[in-house]
């Protein structure tokens, strides 16, 4: 179904008439071909303090200081989107899609408000449902829109609307997202090669259903064995002890583990000695922690994943509501579904069957590469929500499918981020222009979005990106992010808190990682 509809939208976009005058914002309101309806289109003239849209979303906007045309619309009735168009004299002739994470249902006002000031026309979609919509995963259309269709159809509509408003189509289009937004970036690259010239995919969770099985299963184990359940304090202890044990492996003791693959800390090292009552774990908790960080096995003992890297914490307590929705609403369509009946293998198979495009691990990206598309993937090594292993696995699979590491690196690169949690945060340098992060406009050496732009438009592939750690408004640390399978190596001479003291070199552990 999605192909004919997408074709109809693309065809209708080419035939849209210009409004009465270029840059007539209000003229965009009303119905358009291809099931697009603009419910509101109005010019915004920010005051000295700037303008911000009202929202209760976690994507909090920054004050917008540039005049814009705010376009609010729907596609097929249920797919909501917003498009912000700066005045023509401020437009850099690029469109930027802003991805949305989690279970979506909201708009990414954070990246829109930040990047419109850099000249981008910015667009975002709620992925086909509202956050207030209970049990939306029980709706088959909402599911498939969430998987991939909403992002694609929004890109088509945004390009056509921008062409109407400016009397000129965008010269280039880019996509920036992390978490679920990173998954959206991968789906665009995999399914819709013509939508975006370059994508930035942060913490994309290429095989999210399997990661969800891991989170659900080990949450249930702790729920069912309360005496062994791990608290935030327990996870803090494990993280601190592991990082302390492995911090110096990279030649610098700075609270950051450059490559956790070189770390061999085990939960057993936290076991309480006789008479010890603090900074340790009792036997039941050691056993639980050992099971969680180990490769997950199915009911017959077959290994399903590679487990967690040392020092990576995970979510304590009961399963996330989003995980429950995947099975209670999407798979079983039963609001009273008993999560204690969860079965790792069977329920993974059911999730894959009912939401097959929730996976973003297709390696069939030749059309994207052939038309000159570029992609930068970034992943925090210490991400507790979208763990790093599957992202590395996917990149390795891309290498094999696209002619080897050197050939893939001409179009797609992976940047691993030491010490970073989910999309940001953690002890490492975590500001480099990713989704939700502070940007450095027009600086491809410090901003990953501008790095992919430089790659697309000037054929300059990023050999390193400088990330910063900011505390109380000050830069307290910078560190080089290197393209996989390289990592940052200290020169032994310069300041240990500055990226200039680190060089990107092939890391043997990454070069052989599987």
Buried (B, 14 or more C-beta within 10 A) or exposed (E): EBEEBBEBBBEBBEEBEEBEEEBBBBBBBEEBBBBBBBEEBEBBEBEEEBBBBEEEBEBEBBEBBBBBBBBBBBBBEBBBBBBBBBBEEBBBBBBBBBBBBBBBBBBBBBBBBBBBBBBBBBBBBBBBBBBEBEEBBBBEBBBBBBBBBBBBBBBBBBBBBBBBBBEEBBEBBBBBBBBBBBBBBBBBBBBBBBBBBBBBBBBBBBBBBBBBBBBBBBBBBBBEEEEBBBEEEBBEBBBBBBBBBBBEBBEBEBBBBBBBBBBEBBBEBBBBEEEEEEEBBBEEBBBBBBBBBBEBBBEEEEEBBBBBBBBBBBBBEBBBEEBBBBBBBBBBBEEEBEBEEBBBEEBBEBBBEBBEBBBBBBBEBEBBBEEBBBBBBBBBBBBBBBBBBBBBBBBBBBBEBBEEBEEBBBBBBBBBBBBBBBBBBBBBBBBBBBBBBBBBBEBBBBBBBBBBBBBBBEEEBBEBBBBBBBEEEEEEBBBBBBBBBBBBBBEEEEEBBBBEBBBBEEBEEBEEBE
